[in-house]
Amino acid sequence: MGKPVRSYEDLEVYQKLCNLHIEVSRRSLDFPKFELYELGS
């Protein structure tokens, strides 16, 4: 079997979510500045 889970940070889904968060943040920096305010609305 796999490694034992000691915390939520060990979960594969958590690690993938962190990577997705970073990727979305990077891509949003390429948006025009006026669009950044719309994303937060």
mmCIF file as gemmi writes it, N, C-alpha and C atoms, coordinates in Angstrom:
data_model
loop_
_atom_site.group_PDB
_atom_site.id
_atom_site.type_symbol
_atom_site.label_atom_id
_atom_site.label_alt_id
_atom_site.label_comp_id
_atom_site.label_asym_id
_atom_site.label_entity_id
_atom_site.label_seq_id
_atom_site.pdbx_PDB_ins_code
_atom_site.Cartn_x
_atom_site.Cartn_y
_atom_site.Cartn_z
_atom_site.occupancy
_atom_site.B_iso_or_equiv
_atom_site.pdbx_formal_charge
_atom_site.auth_seq_id
_atom_site.auth_asym_id
_atom_site.pdbx_PDB_model_num
ATOM 1 N N . MET Axp A 1 ? 0.834 -1.194 0 1 0 ? 1 A 1
ATOM 2 C CA . MET Axp A 1 ? 0 0 0 1 0 ? 1 A 1
ATOM 3 C C . MET Axp A 1 ? 0.867 1.241 0 1 0 ? 1 A 1
ATOM 4 N N . GLY Axp A 2 ? 0.234 2.404 0.009 1 0 ? 2 A 1
ATOM 5 C CA . GLY Axp A 2 ? 0.949 3.673 -0.004 1 0 ? 2 A 1
ATOM 6 C C . GLY Axp A 2 ? 1.399 4.097 1.377 1 0 ? 2 A 1
ATOM 7 N N . LYS Axp A 3 ? 1.92 5.3 1.416 1 0 ? 3 A 1
ATOM 8 C CA . LYS Axp A 3 ? 2.388 5.853 2.692 1 0 ? 3 A 1
ATOM 9 C C . LYS Axp A 3 ? 1.205 6.184 3.59 1 0 ? 3 A 1
ATOM 10 N N . PRO Axp A 4 ? 1.39 6.083 4.912 1 0 ? 4 A 1
ATOM 11 C CA . PRO Axp A 4 ? 0.294 6.452 5.821 1 0 ? 4 A 1
ATOM 12 C C . PRO Axp A 4 ? 0.042 7.963 5.782 1 0 ? 4 A 1
ATOM 13 N N . VAL Axp A 5 ? -1.212 8.324 5.96 1 0 ? 5 A 1
ATOM 14 C CA . VAL Axp A 5 ? -1.605 9.738 5.958 1 0 ? 5 A 1
ATOM 15 C C . VAL Axp A 5 ? -1.526 10.252 7.385 1 0 ? 5 A 1
ATOM 16 N N . ARG Axp A 6 ? -0.664 11.226 7.595 1 0 ? 6 A 1
ATOM 17 C CA . ARG Axp A 6 ? -0.503 11.795 8.927 1 0 ? 6 A 1
ATOM 18 C C . ARG Axp A 6 ? -1.205 13.13 9.067 1 0 ? 6 A 1
ATOM 19 N N . SER Axp A 7 ? -1.409 13.811 7.943 1 0 ? 7 A 1
ATOM 20 C CA . SER Axp A 7 ? -2.142 15.078 7.967 1 0 ? 7 A 1
ATOM 21 C C . SER Axp A 7 ? -2.772 15.296 6.598 1 0 ? 7 A 1
ATOM 22 N N . TYR Axp A 8 ? -3.595 16.302 6.511 1 0 ? 8 A 1
ATOM 23 C CA . TYR Axp A 8 ? -4.256 16.592 5.24 1 0 ? 8 A 1
ATOM 24 C C . TYR Axp A 8 ? -3.234 16.967 4.161 1 0 ? 8 A 1
ATOM 25 N N . GLU Axp A 9 ? -2.066 17.464 4.567 1 0 ? 9 A 1
ATOM 26 C CA . GLU Axp A 9 ? -1.037 17.849 3.599 1 0 ? 9 A 1
ATOM 27 C C . GLU Axp A 9 ? -0.434 16.641 2.882 1 0 ? 9 A 1
ATOM 28 N N . ASP Axp A 10 ? -0.609 15.468 3.43 1 0 ? 10 A 1
ATOM 29 C CA . ASP Axp A 10 ? -0.123 14.241 2.8 1 0 ? 10 A 1
ATOM 30 C C . ASP Axp A 10 ? -1.066 13.753 1.701 1 0 ? 10 A 1
ATOM 31 N N . LEU Axp A 11 ? -2.274 14.248 1.668 1 0 ? 11 A 1
ATOM 32 C CA . LEU Axp A 11 ? -3.258 13.789 0.688 1 0 ? 11 A 1
ATOM 33 C C . LEU Axp A 11 ? -2.908 14.285 -0.711 1 0 ? 11 A 1
ATOM 34 N N . GLU Axp A 12 ? -3.016 13.39 -1.671 1 0 ? 12 A 1
ATOM 35 C CA . GLU Axp A 12 ? -2.709 13.743 -3.059 1 0 ? 12 A 1
ATOM 36 C C . GLU Axp A 12 ? -3.642 14.847 -3.567 1 0 ? 12 A 1
ATOM 37 N N . VAL Axp A 13 ? -4.899 14.807 -3.177 1 0 ? 13 A 1
ATOM 38 C CA . VAL Axp A 13 ? -5.857 15.813 -3.636 1 0 ? 13 A 1
ATOM 39 C C . VAL Axp A 13 ? -5.466 17.196 -3.11 1 0 ? 13 A 1
ATOM 40 N N . TYR Axp A 14 ? -4.963 17.268 -1.883 1 0 ? 14 A 1
ATOM 41 C CA . TYR Axp A 14 ? -4.519 18.545 -1.323 1 0 ? 14 A 1
ATOM 42 C C . TYR Axp A 14 ? -3.319 19.081 -2.102 1 0 ? 14 A 1
ATOM 43 N N . GLN Axp A 15 ? -2.372 18.218 -2.419 1 0 ? 15 A 1
ATOM 44 C CA . GLN Axp A 15 ? -1.185 18.634 -3.161 1 0 ? 15 A 1
ATOM 45 C C . GLN Axp A 15 ? -1.549 19.119 -4.558 1 0 ? 15 A 1
ATOM 46 N N . LYS Axp A 16 ? -2.495 18.432 -5.205 1 0 ? 16 A 1
ATOM 47 C CA . LYS Axp A 16 ? -2.938 18.858 -6.537 1 0 ? 16 A 1
ATOM 48 C C . LYS Axp A 16 ? -3.669 20.193 -6.466 1 0 ? 16 A 1
ATOM 49 N N . LEU Axp A 17 ? -4.448 20.39 -5.419 1 0 ? 17 A 1
ATOM 50 C CA . LEU Axp A 17 ? -5.159 21.652 -5.25 1 0 ? 17 A 1
ATOM 51 C C . LEU Axp A 17 ? -4.187 22.815 -5.069 1 0 ? 17 A 1
ATOM 52 N N . CYS Axp A 18 ? -3.126 22.596 -4.305 1 0 ? 18 A 1
ATOM 53 C CA . CYS Axp A 18 ? -2.105 23.64 -4.119 1 0 ? 18 A 1
ATOM 54 C C . CYS Axp A 18 ? -1.457 23.994 -5.45 1 0 ? 18 A 1
ATOM 55 N N . ASN Axp A 19 ? -1.132 22.988 -6.246 1 0 ? 19 A 1
ATOM 56 C CA . ASN Axp A 19 ? -0.533 23.239 -7.559 1 0 ? 19 A 1
ATOM 57 C C . ASN Axp A 19 ? -1.505 23.977 -8.477 1 0 ? 19 A 1
ATOM 58 N N . LEU Axp A 20 ? -2.771 23.618 -8.42 1 0 ? 20 A 1
ATOM 59 C CA . LEU Axp A 20 ? -3.784 24.3 -9.226 1 0 ? 20 A 1
ATOM 60 C C . LEU Axp A 20 ? -3.905 25.762 -8.808 1 0 ? 20 A 1
ATOM 61 N N . HIS Axp A 21 ? -3.89 26.018 -7.523 1 0 ? 21 A 1
ATOM 62 C CA . HIS Axp A 21 ? -3.978 27.382 -7.004 1 0 ? 21 A 1
ATOM 63 C C . HIS Axp A 21 ? -2.83 28.234 -7.561 1 0 ? 21 A 1
ATOM 64 N N . ILE Axp A 22 ? -1.632 27.697 -7.543 1 0 ? 22 A 1
ATOM 65 C CA . ILE Axp A 22 ? -0.465 28.423 -8.045 1 0 ? 22 A 1
ATOM 66 C C . ILE Axp A 22 ? -0.603 28.684 -9.545 1 0 ? 22 A 1
ATOM 67 N N . GLU Axp A 23 ? -1.051 27.696 -10.289 1 0 ? 23 A 1
ATOM 68 C CA . GLU Axp A 23 ? -1.205 27.845 -11.741 1 0 ? 23 A 1
ATOM 69 C C . GLU Axp A 23 ? -2.263 28.89 -12.087 1 0 ? 23 A 1
ATOM 70 N N . VAL Axp A 24 ? -3.383 28.873 -11.394 1 0 ? 24 A 1
ATOM 71 C CA . VAL Axp A 24 ? -4.44 29.855 -11.647 1 0 ? 24 A 1
ATOM 72 C C . VAL Axp A 24 ? -3.941 31.261 -11.315 1 0 ? 24 A 1
ATOM 73 N N . SER Axp A 25 ? -3.21 31.39 -10.23 1 0 ? 25 A 1
ATOM 74 C CA . SER Axp A 25 ? -2.665 32.696 -9.849 1 0 ? 25 A 1
ATOM 75 C C . SER Axp A 25 ? -1.697 33.215 -10.905 1 0 ? 25 A 1
ATOM 76 N N . ARG Axp A 26 ? -0.84 32.349 -11.395 1 0 ? 26 A 1
ATOM 77 C CA . ARG Axp A 26 ? 0.115 32.75 -12.447 1 0 ? 26 A 1
ATOM 78 C C . ARG Axp A 26 ? -0.607 33.207 -13.706 1 0 ? 26 A 1
ATOM 79 N N . ARG Axp A 27 ? -1.594 32.413 -14.115 1 0 ? 27 A 1
ATOM 80 C CA . ARG Axp A 27 ? -2.303 32.752 -15.357 1 0 ? 27 A 1
ATOM 81 C C . ARG Axp A 27 ? -3.129 34.027 -15.213 1 0 ? 27 A 1
ATOM 82 N N . SER Axp A 28 ? -3.64 34.283 -14.025 1 0 ? 28 A 1
ATOM 83 C CA . SER Axp A 28 ? -4.447 35.491 -13.841 1 0 ? 28 A 1
ATOM 84 C C . SER Axp A 28 ? -3.595 36.751 -13.937 1 0 ? 28 A 1
ATOM 85 N N . LEU Axp A 29 ? -2.298 36.643 -13.731 1 0 ? 29 A 1
ATOM 86 C CA . LEU Axp A 29 ? -1.412 37.804 -13.872 1 0 ? 29 A 1
ATOM 87 C C . LEU Axp A 29 ? -1.307 38.267 -15.322 1 0 ? 29 A 1
ATOM 88 N N . ASP Axp A 30 ? -1.63 37.376 -16.27 1 0 ? 30 A 1
ATOM 89 C CA . ASP Axp A 30 ? -1.597 37.734 -17.692 1 0 ? 30 A 1
ATOM 90 C C . ASP Axp A 30 ? -2.866 38.452 -18.14 1 0 ? 30 A 1
ATOM 91 N N . PHE Axp A 31 ? -3.889 38.473 -17.312 1 0 ? 31 A 1
ATOM 92 C CA . PHE Axp A 31 ? -5.139 39.134 -17.665 1 0 ? 31 A 1
ATOM 93 C C . PHE Axp A 31 ? -4.938 40.647 -17.693 1 0 ? 31 A 1
ATOM 94 N N . PRO Axp A 32 ? -5.756 41.346 -18.489 1 0 ? 32 A 1
ATOM 95 C CA . PRO Axp A 32 ? -5.734 42.81 -18.413 1 0 ? 32 A 1
ATOM 96 C C . PRO Axp A 32 ? -6.118 43.244 -16.994 1 0 ? 32 A 1
ATOM 97 N N . LYS Axp A 33 ? -5.579 44.365 -16.554 1 0 ? 33 A 1
ATOM 98 C CA . LYS Axp A 33 ? -5.774 44.807 -15.168 1 0 ? 33 A 1
ATOM 99 C C . LYS Axp A 33 ? -7.252 44.966 -14.8 1 0 ? 33 A 1
ATOM 100 N N . PHE Axp A 34 ? -8.074 45.447 -15.723 1 0 ? 34 A 1
ATOM 101 C CA . PHE Axp A 34 ? -9.494 45.631 -15.392 1 0 ? 34 A 1
ATOM 102 C C . PHE Axp A 34 ? -10.207 44.299 -15.159 1 0 ? 34 A 1
ATOM 103 N N . GLU Axp A 35 ? -9.693 43.211 -15.741 1 0 ? 35 A 1
ATOM 104 C CA . GLU Axp A 35 ? -10.304 41.902 -15.53 1 0 ? 35 A 1
ATOM 105 C C . GLU Axp A 35 ? -10.018 41.348 -14.134 1 0 ? 35 A 1
ATOM 106 N N . LEU Axp A 36 ? -8.907 41.744 -13.531 1 0 ? 36 A 1
ATOM 107 C CA . LEU Axp A 36 ? -8.576 41.242 -12.208 1 0 ? 36 A 1
ATOM 108 C C . LEU Axp A 36 ? -9.65 41.628 -11.187 1 0 ? 36 A 1
ATOM 109 N N . TYR Axp A 37 ? -10.228 42.81 -11.344 1 0 ? 37 A 1
ATOM 110 C CA . TYR Axp A 37 ? -11.275 43.238 -10.419 1 0 ? 37 A 1
ATOM 111 C C . TYR Axp A 37 ? -12.556 42.44 -10.633 1 0 ? 37 A 1
ATOM 112 N N . GLU Axp A 38 ? -12.821 42.041 -11.855 1 0 ? 38 A 1
ATOM 113 C CA . GLU Axp A 38 ? -14.01 41.231 -12.147 1 0 ? 38 A 1
ATOM 114 C C . GLU Axp A 38 ? -13.871 39.844 -11.555 1 0 ? 38 A 1
ATOM 115 N N . LEU Axp A 39 ? -12.673 39.284 -11.511 1 0 ? 39 A 1
ATOM 116 C CA . LEU Axp A 39 ? -12.466 37.96 -10.933 1 0 ? 39 A 1
ATOM 117 C C . LEU Axp A 39 ? -12.826 37.959 -9.446 1 0 ? 39 A 1
ATOM 118 N N . GLY Axp A 40 ? -12.561 39.05 -8.772 1 0 ? 40 A 1
ATOM 119 C CA . GLY Axp A 40 ? -12.838 39.124 -7.345 1 0 ? 40 A 1
ATOM 120 C C . GLY Axp A 40 ? -14.291 39.382 -7.02 1 0 ? 40 A 1
ATOM 121 N N . SER Axp A 41 ? -15.056 39.807 -7.999 1 0 ? 41 A 1
ATOM 122 C CA . SER Axp A 41 ? -16.478 40.139 -7.74 1 0 ? 41 A 1
ATOM 123 C C . SER Axp A 41 ? -17.333 38.902 -7.576 1 0 ? 41 A 1
